[in-house]
Amino acid sequence: MNHYDIVILGGGPGGYIAAIRAAQLGKKTALVEKEKLGGTCLHKGCIPSKTLLRSAELFETMKRSLSFGIKAEGVELDYGGVLARKDGIVKQLEAGVRFLMKKNEIDVYSGNGEIVEAASSSGEYNGIIEVTGGAGEGGESAGEPQAPVRIGYRDLIVATGSRPRRIPGLPENERIMTSDEALAMEAVPASILIVGGGAIGVEWASMLSDFGAQVTIVEAADRLVPSEDADVSRELARLFAKRKIKALTGAKLLPETVSADGTGVTVQVEKNGKSESLSAERMLVSVGRAANVEGFGLERTLAQVERGVIAVDPTMRTADPHVYAIGDVVGGLQLAHVASHEGVAAVESICGLEEAHSPDPANVPKCVYGRPELASVGLTEQAAIDGGYAVKVGKFSFKAIGKALVFGESDGFVKVVADIKTGAVLGVHMIGPHVTDFIGEAALAQLVEATNMQVGRMIHPHPTLSEIIGEAMLGADKLALGM
């Protein structure tokens, strides 16, 4: 049996980044992954969905090429080609992760990892993982099943991720999908009903609409993307309506009414006390994600599961002193970049680095990659007011930004929420072209506790989309220069 300083269960963006940081700090490290390196983000989430979104965006742009002075006839969607491009990008990035494991001399075990022994006493190891059904030590993502392999650990990091949450009571039918199954669709449906108007639902709605599907969203909350600032939700609803994407907010799906056959899906929803029948070729359920806390022997440790996720302290340590947990499995902001930072924090905590701690949610940028894009960091205006702040707000439209007009995408705005007394930036909220690419500036302002005037006086290059941040920051003091 091989012994390791650190063993990591799960090879997603939390797990493999944690493994690299452990190797950098001189720890003998092993990573166990039951499917493919890169995890949900690379194979079923971030990368494949954003690849499809890019194709959808380009398809939509080509259809209106005449507005750019370009005559293009016979523009058609080759969805098979779209899927092939997606698969190629995923394979390239997976190969990159495998290279990083070899470069950092991290042993990769392919198969199901289960904690078969755990103890808090010191010694040669504090627990044992048994790996079954994979290619064994150093195995790639696929291979002939090998005999079970046991590895010992001093410290364990659980990075088992999450899976799409399902609605109880729905019939089993291929036309009723989660985002996992939707990625495997071989053709764009003529119509689709999307249950859930959060980030995932909005992205799929935008993508499939651009590909030509008739889209209806059913959202139980009173607005789309309910965790975002209310002004952003209203703008998104307006732009979706302009694209003929139907959004029923404050509407509840009645699971017992759902039926599916070889031609489509029929459901009933309740809104304002009235029932409405809806039909579509397919239905996508996007109501959040459930943490993977079962099936790998966590119960053999002292770690505790609370409200469906593994409970951890700010250093990502569980109630078991030799078991840490990171990423979606601990709940909170279930984002790939959060998982990566938590992985680094866990490893640095194991190694005794004093600054090791999980990221502050107020400093974490959040992104939605539909058309238009959404990005935010910090408090919404209402959350700031509820938190006792007296706030000032700056808001600037992309219609006054030259680069946005050049791109032909001038809908949307940037909104800044700042403390009226100190000028401290409390939150930044964006909706518009490519905002996910420059939300990082706002996140940096949050991290260093900058004031709106400090960011507003910073020189932004012209013409760029990012100069809108400076204008919105100045706008909080009614000093915007561009409108």
Protein Blocks (a to p, Z undefined) as FASTA:
>chain_A
ZZdfbdcedjbfklmmmmmmmmmnopacddddfkbghijmlmmmmmmmmmmmmmmmmmmm
mmmmmmnopacehiacdfklmmmmmmmmmmmmmmmmmmmmmmnopacdedddddfbdcfb
ecjbfbdcddehiabehiafbdcdddddddddfbdcddebpaddddehiacdfklccfkl
mmmpcbdcfbdcdehjbfklmmmmmmmmmnopacddddfbfbehklbcfklmmmmmmmmm
mnopacdehiacdfklpccdfkbccddddeehiacddddfbdcddebjaddfehnopmmm
mbdceehiacddfkopafblkbccehjlngpjddfklmmmmmmmmmmmmnopaklccddf
klpccddfbdcddddedjdfklmmmnopacddddddfklpmklmmnopagdcddddddfk
lopafbdcdedehklmmmmmmmmmmmnopafklmmmpccddddfklmmmmmmmmmnopaf
kZZ
